[in-house]
Amino acid sequence: RYIPSVDRLILEVHRGSIGAVKMLSIREHRFPFLRKVGNWNRFKENTGDTLVEKCCHFFDLMLYMLESKPVRVFGSGGQDVNHLDESYDGQKSNILDNAFVIVDFEGGQRACLDICMFAEASKNQEEICVVGDAGKVEACAPAHGAKAIDVEIPNFVIGRVDPNSRRRRAESDDQPPAPVVPEASHIEIDERLMEVGAHCGATYYELEAFVYAARNGEPAQVDALDGALAVALGVAAHRSIDEKRIVEMAELEVDKYWERRHRKQTKPLRQQGAMSGANSYSESLQNLANLATALPTDGVKHLQQDGWDVALRADDQP
């Protein structure tokens, strides 16, 4: 949610800039899983498998953008390349490394996830495309280990059309219409955040939003219900793959969680005025600058970005 280009895409979708959303596709083509403590991420018994442990974030994005209840899931995937020759304590690695997942929603929208864990030879690690009846918006992000980004290359594209003109053409034209030229731009990521390499700045912005909610007594923008619903989609996708069938979400009995989540629906934090629009990032950059500022050594307590009061006194001060 918090990668700057993806944040902008979400904002345009929620503003209605492309009309009523009909289709959403998310592609992640990346490197294989990294080695973790005890190799826990090599076994689906530990993680719930890739579509739960890794892709729950993308299912969360689907739910967040479409704001519609998922009703059925179909998946196709397997372990075809990665970790095939790895064995730990006599157990062979058994995690999925590629899949397609299609989700149908109650509102008539449909979404597709394309995940490949052996596609590190890619221009972008993540690409998201949302199509509405009045336009299309796209966002992309480089590999999460990238330390720099080419500001000359667009990472956000939006194109708009008039649905009425589409209907008029259908009634009278027998030739393809003139191409619609979308607006392409680059949503900047602060170079200091890129150097850290933490999800293209998203980790910092996510923590900043959490701290804001905690300090102001507001609900977290992503809570346990969001997590449960996203995980449920991953579970349904794996069940579909394992049993080679369409899975109805009603089988997982999560409708009650969807209803609870949306009874207390809140607007995205960046649309509440707290961190709205471009100001959110300028405020974030100022916070980074504040963090880099030397602390006073006058012995007086000073409130820090993390909420702690810190007092320092230099050795040469009385």
Rosetta blueprint (number, residue, H / E / L):
1 R L
2 Y L
3 I L
4 P H
5 S H
6 V H
7 D H
8 R H
9 L H
10 I H
11 L H
12 E H
13 V H
14 H H
15 R H
16 G L
17 S L
18 I L
19 G L
20 A L
21 V E
22 K E
23 M E
24 L E
25 S E
26 I E
27 R E
28 E E
29 H E
30 R L
31 F L
32 P L
33 F L
34 L L
35 R L
36 K L
37 V H
38 G H
39 N H
40 W H
41 N H
42 R H
43 F L
44 K H
45 E H
46 N H
47 T H
48 G L
49 D L
50 T H
51 L H
52 V H
53 E H
54 K L
55 C L
56 C H
57 H H
58 F H
59 F H
60 D H
61 L H
62 M H
63 L H
64 Y H
65 M H
66 L H
67 E L
68 S L
69 K L
70 P E
71 V E
72 R E
73 V E
74 F E
75 G E
76 S E
77 G E
78 G E
79 Q L
80 D L
81 V L
82 N L
83 H L
84 L L
85 D L
86 E L
87 S E
88 Y E
89 D L
90 G L
91 Q E
92 K E
93 S L
94 N L
95 I L
96 L L
97 D L
98 N E
99 A E
100 F E
101 V E
102 I E
103 V E
104 D E
105 F E
106 E L
107 G L
108 G L
109 Q L
110 R E
111 A E
112 C E
113 L E
114 D E
115 I E
116 C E
117 M L
118 F L
119 A L
120 E L
121 A L
122 S L
123 K L
124 N L
125 Q L
126 E E
127 E E
128 I E
129 C E
130 V E
131 V E
132 G E
133 D L
134 A L
135 G E
136 K E
137 V E
138 E E
139 A E
140 C E
141 A E
142 P L
143 A L
144 H L
145 G L
146 A L
147 K L
148 A L
149 I L
150 D L
151 V L
152 E L
153 I L
154 P L
155 N L
156 F E
157 V E
158 I E
159 G E
160 R E
161 V L
162 D L
163 P H
164 N H
165 S H
166 R H
167 R H
168 R H
169 R H
170 A H
171 E H
172 S H
173 D L
174 D L
175 Q L
176 P L
177 P L
178 A L
179 P L
180 V L
181 V L
182 P L
183 E E
184 A E
185 S E
186 H L
187 I L
188 E L
189 I L
190 D L
191 E H
192 R H
193 L H
194 M H
195 E H
196 V H
197 G L
198 A L
199 H H
200 C H
201 G H
202 A H
203 T H
204 Y H
205 Y H
206 E H
207 L H
208 E H
209 A H
210 F H
211 V H
212 Y H
213 A H
214 A H
215 R H
216 N L
217 G L
218 E L
219 P L
220 A L
221 Q L
222 V L
223 D L
224 A H
225 L H
226 D H
227 G H
228 A H
229 L H
230 A H
231 V H
232 A H
233 L H
234 G H
235 V H
236 A H
237 A H
238 H H
239 R H
240 S H
241 I H
242 D H
243 E H
244 K L
245 R L
246 I L
247 V E
248 E E
249 M H
250 A H
251 E H
252 L H
253 E L
254 V L
255 D H
256 K H
257 Y H
258 W H
259 E H
260 R H
261 R H
262 H H
263 R H
264 K L
265 Q L
266 T L
267 K L
268 P L
269 L H
270 R H
271 Q H
272 Q L
273 G L
274 A L
275 M L
276 S L
277 G L
278 A L
279 N H
280 S H
281 Y H
282 S H
283 E H
284 S H
285 L H
286 Q H
287 N H
288 L H
289 A H
290 N H
291 L H
292 A H
293 T L
294 A L
295 L L
296 P L
297 T L
298 D E
299 G L
300 V L
301 K L
302 H E
303 L E
304 Q L
305 Q L
306 D L
307 G L
308 W L
309 D E
310 V E
311 A L
312 L L
313 R E
314 A L
315 D L
316 D L
317 Q L
318 P L
